[in-house]
Every structure is written in structure tokens, then in C-alpha cells.
Amino acid sequence: MRPNTAVHAGDHFIEHQGVAAEQTVDGHPHTGSATLGRFGGLEIGVWEMTPGVMRDVEADEVFVVISGVARVEFADGTAPLTLKAGDVVRLAEGAETIWTVTETLRKVYLAGST
């Protein structure tokens, strides 16, 4: 993404792939992402997950949910998050999570390199 430009993240094309069997907890979730560029050393992108449940290990990231509904649970006992459009979220690198998506979730993220 170049300076002085705009991207409509809600309509931006994202190619989906099935979540790997070892990460799938329930259902048949698919995920996809599109990198938009870099800003201050951070990657900017759009990520989406279809309904289902999956495990993940997080990057150091801040994101804004632009559509959908999900619950994120943390292996370390941190209180779960219920996410919906408009939420701004910070995740710590290495956090082990379980994502339960009930309505396809789309977010715009800023993430550090891992």
C-alpha cells in the first residue's frame, strides 16, 4: 500500500485455504490473508476466517475487526475475547489461542515480523 492511497478492506479479495488438520478443532474452517504493505516496519494486511474452530499461535499484532463474530480463548488462562465489528485487539507473540468463528471474521492487522 503506497502513501496517499486507500483500500476497501471489506471487499478486498482474499484467497482462502482449508485450515491444516492439526490446527482444526471443529468444523471445516478456511482462512486467508492479503498483505497490503508495510508501515513503520510492520506488515499491514487483511485476514479472514470462515465459521469453525481452529488453534493458532499468535504473532505480535494489533487488529481491527471489520466484520463477523468470533471468540478467542487463550491457553494461559487469560480471559476469552468475544469479537465483533469495531473491536480493536492486541495479541502477544507466542500466545496459544483457539478461535471459534460463528460468522465469517475479517480483520485489518498490523503485525511485527516473526
N, C-alpha and C positions, 0 to 999 in steps of 0.2 A: 504494500500500500504506500503510495507516494504522498508526500505532504500536499495539503490543499486538495484532497480528493475524498470521496465518500463511497462507502459500500453499504448496500442494504442487506444487513446480515440475516434478516428474516427470510429472504428469497435467494440468498447465495447458494449456488449448487454445492452439494456435499455428496461425494460418493461413499456409500455405506458398504461395510463388510460385516459378516457374522462375527460375533464375539467368540474367541477361542474357547474350546470345550472346557479347558482347565479354569477359565475365568467365569463361565456361565454357571449361575446358581439355579435359575428357574426361567422357563420360557425360552424364547429364541431372539434375544436382543441383538440388534445391529448397531454399530457405531460408525462414525465418520468424522473427518475434520478437514478443514481447508485453512492452510496458512495464508494469512493476508500480508505479512511482512514483519518488520522488526521496528521496535521503538525503545530507545534507551537501553539497548542490549537485551530486551525482552521479545519473545515471539508473540505476535498478535494473531489470533485465529478464531474460527468458528467451529464448534464441536456439537455433535448431535448424537443422541441415543434413543432408540425406539423402545417401546414397552418391554419389560423383562427385568431380570435381576442379574447383576454381574459383580465380581470382585475386581478391585483395582489397587494399584499402589500409585499414590499421587505425586505430581510434580509440585514445586513451589509455584503457586498460582493464585491469581485473583480473577474472578469472572463475574459476569452479569448474566442472569438467566433472562432470555428474551421470550421464551415460550415453553409451555409444558409444565409437568408436575413430577417431582421425584422426592425420595427420601434417601439420605446418605447416612449410613451408620459407620462408626469408627471402631476398629478392633481394640483400641486402647481404652475404651470406655467413655470417651468424650461423648457428650450429649448428641443424639442424632439431629440432623438438619432436615426440615421439610422445605423444599424449594419450589418456588413458583415465579412467574414472570415478574421482573423488577428487583429480585433479590441480588444483592452483591455479596459474594462469598470469598473467603480466603482459605486456601488449603495449604497445609505444610508438606514439604517434600518428604516422601517416605511414609506418609500416613497410609495405613491399610484400611480400605473402605469397602463397603457393599452398597451399590447403587440399586435402588428399586424405583424404576420409572413406570408410572402409570399412564402418563400422556407424554408423547414424544418430547424430549427435553432438548432445547437448543440454547447454547450459551456462547458469548463472546468472551475470550480469555486473553490474559497477559500472563505469560509463563517464563520463568527463568530456565536457562539451559541445564539439562541434567546429564 
